[in-house]
Amino acid sequence: MRYISTRGQAPALNFEDVLLTGLASDGGLYVPENLPRFTQEEIASWAGLPYHELAFRVMRPFVTGSIPDADFKKILEETYGVFAHSSVAPLRQLNGNEWVLELFHGPTLAFKDFALQLLGRLLDYVLAKRGERVVIIGATSGDTGSAAIEGCRKCDNVDIFILHPHNRVSDVQRRQMTTIFGDNIHNIAVEGNFDDCQEMVKNSFADQGFLKGTRLVAVNSINWARIMAQIVYYFHASLQLGGPARSVSFSVPTGNFGDIFAGYLARNMGLPINQLIVATNRNDILHRFMSGNQYVKETLHATLSPSMDIMVSSNFERLLFDMHGRNGATLAGLMDSFKQGGGFSVEEERWTETRKLFDSLAVSDAETCETIADVFAKTGEVLDPHTAIGVKAARACRRSLDTPMVILGTAHPVKFPEAVEKAGVGKALELPTHLSDLFERDERCTVLPNDLKAIQAFVSQHGNRGKPL
């Protein structure tokens, strides 16, 4: 399997190199040169497989030539063996044909665990084989950071620096990052918003001189391995609901577009998917594009669903690449226009074709709380605010009541008590046993200004397990 850049000017790489590269040298994102495609018979034969075995069958084509089958199987079994539920990603029914796919049974109670528990193990495997050491710099709007730290903290050859927007993540999200100590773990609270953090990560990849020769690796969803791992649970959900003999629809809470892009890839790989719904909050750049063909950056707002408080959806570039016939030069022009503040629309025919699969909705904080309250009153289930947005969007945009609708349950509600309390849900939420003392643990975090040079100086000073790079 070879991987190419969305902007067309970077060399094609194999999986191992893509894993360690993250952002392409031309500023683009890596995607497979050709997607594998499975027959309906092949997909049907996977029904009933344990999650790690299904994951092997879905992801194997992406790593062929880089990781032997036996090693990859072992990595996957270890990855999903740490999840608290035996199904790994169980489905919970809300009504007759509406389901929540619970993606929060991993160590940090969020869907990011599916990819980042795997990414940490893949990095350990590849770096040990190469005898290399790397630096990870990641930006988080809440959940990626803790999942990345949890996935990589035992890696012998990794120093990890996670940037989060100061005072803009929930207390649980922050403490899940700042209470894990290690010589190779560094939490940085940036005096800015998530987009500022993400921009500094991208700029650091573009010029890595401050690392003095050490390689920089991405844990954000610009890293292809993150997207690859998320494809699996679309197959998993479909197979539980009669797929591939019947089509399934998905509503996906998303700000960075990576999670729903994985669903788009699953469909292109042969999984019958009828509809993909982009469910987002007040920061609605994706909704404005899907509903009106306008991709224009606006002011970023803090909401009750902070993991989607994003205005620059980095993974959206991967979809745009496909929309434009995989023409890297055209894509690069669009992204340059966006970076310069102009935004863009795409040709009407391309947008109309995309809308055949995608719908979208932007949901306010008030509507989020109303949905949490409504679902609790009718089912006794407590939703986190992101999942509630997925439910609201599913009900507003659904094209067919006959097609099963799966809402991606992206996080455990205990991570977002403010939204649950505002919804008036009286049910007490308790942290799982392994996190029961979270609010008693010491924290370690460094607050830094919204300044690229300050961030890079800190990384340079504290890399290599506390020794300057």
N, C-alpha and C positions, 0 to 999 in steps of 0.2 A: 504493500500500500504506500503510495506517494501522496504528499500533501503540498498544495500550492497556496500562494498568498492571494487574498481578495484584490490586491492592488497590482498584481501581475509583474512586479519587478524584482521579487526575491527568489532565490533558488528553491527548487522543490526539495523536500526533505522526507526522510522516513519517520516512522512513529517515534523512535527513540529521540531523534533530534528535535522533533516538534514538541515533545514533552518538555525538553529542556530549554526550548527557545521562547515559547509564548508568543510574543508579538513579532511579526516578520520584520526583516530589516528595512522594508519599504513602508513600514507603518501599518501594513494590512494584517488580517487575521488568517491563520491557516485553516484550510478545509480539505477534505479528501479530494484527490483528483477525480476519482470515480466512486460513487456510493455502492456498497454491496446491495443486492436485491434478493429477497427471499421469496420463494413460491408460497402460495396459500397452504399447500400440503406440508411444506417444511415448517411453517409457523404453527400449524395445527398440531404437529407432532410434538411440540414443546409444552403442550398443556400438562399441568401437574408437576412440572419440574421444580425443584427447589430454586430459590431466587438466584443463588450463586451459579447454578448450572445454566439457567436461562441467560444470565449475564454473560457467561462464557460464549454461548452460541451467538448472541447478538453482537458482542464486541470483538470476537476473535478475528474477523476480517480486518479490523482496524490496526491490530498489532502484529499481524502475520509478517514474519521476516525479522521481527525485533525481539519477541519474547516467545520461547518455546511453549507449546500447549501445556505441558505438565506444570511449568512454573507459573503460567498465567492462571491456571485452575487453582493452584494453591493460594495465590495472591487474592483471588476473588473469594475463596472460601473463608480466608482470614478476615477479609474486609467486611463481609456481611454477617460473619459469625458474632460480631460485637453488638449487633442490633438487638433491642430488647424484645421484639415480637418475632415469633417463629416464622411468620409469613413475610417478615421484613417490611413489606409495604401492604398492609391489609386494607381492604375496602370496607367502608361503613355506609350503610344505606340511610339516606335522609328521607326519601319517599319512594314511591313505586319504581321509578326509573332514574333516580338521581342518587349519585354516590360520591362520597369523599374518599380519595386515595390518601391514606394517612402516611405521610412521608416524614414523620417526626419521631420515629422510634430509634433513631441513632443516638450516639453519645451526647450530642449537643442539642437535640430536640428540634432539628430543622432539616429540610430537604437537602441542604448543602452537604450533609454527612455522606450521602450516597456517592458523591463525586470525590469529596476531599479525604474520606477514609481510604479510598482507592488511590488517589493521587499521592498521598504520603508513602504508601507501600510501593507504588511504581517508582517514585523517586529514589527510595532507598535501594531498590533492586538495581536500577540503572546506574546510579552513582557508585554503588559498591563494585559493580562490574567494571566501571570506567576508572575507578580510583580518583574521583573528582569530588570537590566540595563546592556548594553553590549558596547564593543568597536569594531568599524569597522576599520580595516586597509586594504586599497585597493591600488593596483598599476594600473596606467593608462598610456597608450601610447597616450592619448589625449581625447577620448570621454567618457570612463567609469567614469572618475573622476567627470566631471561636472554633468553627469546624476545621479551618486550616491549621490552627494551632494544635487542636486535638489530633488531627491526622498526621502532623509532621513533628510533633514534639519529641518523639522517640527516634527520629531520623538522625543517624550519626553524622551525616555529611551535609546538614542543612542549618543555616541560620535564618530565622524567620522574623520579619518586621511587618507588623500589621498596622495600617493607618485607619483610624475611624474618626468621624466628625465629632469633635468635643461637645458633650452634652446633647447629642442628637441620636443616641441609641438608647434602648431601654436599660434599666438597671440590671436586669438579668442578663441581657446580651453583653453589656460591658463587663460584668463580673465573670462571665464565662470565659472572657479573654484575659482579664487582668489578674485573675487568681491562679493561673497556671504559671508556675515558675520554672525557669531553666536557663542555663547559660546561653542557650541559643534562641530564646524567646524574648521578643521585644514588642511591647504595645506602645503605640504613639497616638495620642489624641491631638488631632489637627484643629487649629482654630479656624475652621471653615466648614463647608458642607461635603457631602459624599463626592459630588462631581469634582471638587477641588482635589480630594484625595486621589480619585481615579486619574485625573489629569497628571498629577505628579508621578504616579506609577508609570503611565505611558511615556512621559518625558524621560524618566529614568531609564526605560528600555531603549529609548532612541539614542541616548548618550550615556554609556556605562563607564566612562572614564573614572568616575569617582570610586569605582570598585577596585581599581588597581589590578585588573586582570582576572578577578573572580567573575564567574558567570552569574547572571541574574535570571531567575526563573519566576514565572507567573503562576499564582494560584487563583487569580480571578478567572471568570469564565471566558476570557480571551484564550486561555489554555485549552486546546482541543480536548484533552483528556477529561475535562470537566463536562463538556457537552456529550462526549461519547458515553459516559457513565449514566447520564440522565435519559438517554434514549431507552434504556432497558425497562424502566417502569411503565412506559407507555405500552410496551408489549405485555408486560406482566398484568396490567389492569385489563387490557383487551381480552386476554386469554381467560380471565376470571369471569368475564361477562359474555362469553360465547363467541369471541373473536377467534380466528379471522372470518368465520362464517357470517358474522354480522358486523356492521360498522359501528364505531363508537365515536362520541364527541367528547372534547375536553375543554374545560374552562381553566385557564392558567393565570394565577396572580403573578404578575411579572413587571419589573421595572427595567431590567437590563436585557431582556429578550432571550436570554440563554435557555431558560427552562422551556419556553414554548418553541424555540427553534429546534430543540431536541424532539419535540412532537412532530414538527414539520419533517424532520429527517426520518423519523420512524415511518411516517406515511410514504415518503419517497423510497423507503427500503421495502415496501410491500404491505405494511400494516393498514388495513382499511380504517381510515379516519374520516368522518363525515364533516367535521367542523372543528376549528381551533379558535377559542375566544380569548382575546387579550383582555385581561381584567386588571385594571390599574386604579390608582387613586387620583388625587387632585393634580399630581405631577403627570400630566396626560399626553406627553409628546407622542407616545405610541398610538393612543386612541385618536389623536388629531390626524395622524397619518392614515390609519386604517379607515376612519370615517370620512375624512375630507381631503386626503392626499396632500397634507401639509406637514412637513417635517421641519419644525422651527423651534429653536430653544426659547423657553420663557423662564420667568423667575421660579426658583425652586422653593417649595413650601414644606414646612415640617407638618407631618400628619400623624394620626394614630397608627398608621401602618408604615413605620420608618424604613423597613427593608426595601420599600419601593419608592422612597424619596430620592428619585434619580431623574435627571433631565437629559442625560446623554447616554443612550442605550447602546453600549459598545457592541453587543452581539448583533444588533440590527443590521450591521454592515454585511454579515454573512448572508442574510436573506436578500438584501439589496444586490449582492453579487449574483445570486441566482436569477433575480428579477431582470437583470440586464444581460442575460445570456453569458454570464461569467466573464464579462469584459472588464479586465482590471483597470484599463485606462479610463473608461467611463466611470467606474466606481470611484477611482481616485479623485476625479473631477468633482463628483458629488460631495465627497467628504471634505475636500478643500473648501468648497462653497459653504458647507455647514460650519467648518472651523472658523471661517472668516466672518461668521455671524449672519450670513444671508439665508441659511436654510435652503430647502428645495422642495419641489414636487417632482414626480416622475411622469413619464408619458402615460396618458390616460389608459391606453390598452394594457400596459404593464400593471398599473394599479388595479384595473378592473379584473384582470386575471388573478391577481393575488387575493382579491376580495371573494373569489369563489370558495376559498378555504377559510379565510380569516374574518372574524367579526371582533368588535371591541366595545368596551364600556369604561368610562371613568366614574368612580364611585366616591362620594363625599364621606367625610367622617361621620356625619349624622346618619347617612344611609348605611354605613358600615355597622354602627351601633344598633340600628333598627334590625339589621339582618341577624346579628349575634343574638339579640333578644328574641326575635321571631323563631329562629331555629331552636333555641333553648326551650322556648315555650312549647313547641310542637314535638320535639324529639328528646329533650333532656341533654343534648350534646352542646358542649361549649366550644365555639370556634375561635381561633385567633383572628385578629382583624384582617390579615391578608387572605386567609381562607374564606372569611365572610365576604370579602370583595369578590372572590371567585364565585361564590354562591349567587350573589346579587347579579353579577354579569351573566352567569349561566341562565338564570331565570328570565333575564331581560332579552337575551340575544338568541335563545335556543330556537333552532329552525324546525326541529321535529321531536315531538313527544315520544315517538316510537323508538327513537335511537337512544340508547343509554347515554346519560350525561355524567361524566366523571369530572369532579372538581379536585384539583390538586391541593391537598391539605399540607401547606408548606411549613407550618411550625406549630408547636404545642402552645396552647393558649396561656400557659403559665409564664411564658416569656413576655407577655404583653398585658399585664394586669390593669393598666390604665384604661385600655379600650374595653375590657371585660367589665370593669367597674362602671364606666360611663354607660354601658349598655344596660345596666341595672340587673345583671345576672347575679343572683345571690349565692351561687354555688362557690364554696371555698376551693381555690386551686392550690394544690400542693406540688412542690417540686419532687421529682422522682428521687428515690433513695440515694442514688449516687451524687445528687446535687443538693441534698437536704440541708447541708451546712453552708451553702453558697454565700449567704449573707453574713456569715461569721468569719469567713476567710479573709486573710490579708490581701491587699491589692498592690500591684506594681504597674505603673504607667507613667509615661513621660508626656507632658503637654508641650507641644511645639507650635510656633507660628505657621501660618499658611504661606510657607516660603520653601521653594524647592531646594535651595542651597542649604538651608537649615536641616531639612530632612536628610539630604544626601550626606551632609557632614556627620550627622548622628549615626547613619548606617556605616559609614566608613570607619568611625571611631569604635563602634561596638560590635562589628562583625567578627567572624572567626572565634565564636564562643568568648566574647569579651575582649579579645585582643584586636587592636586596630588592624584593618586590612592593609 
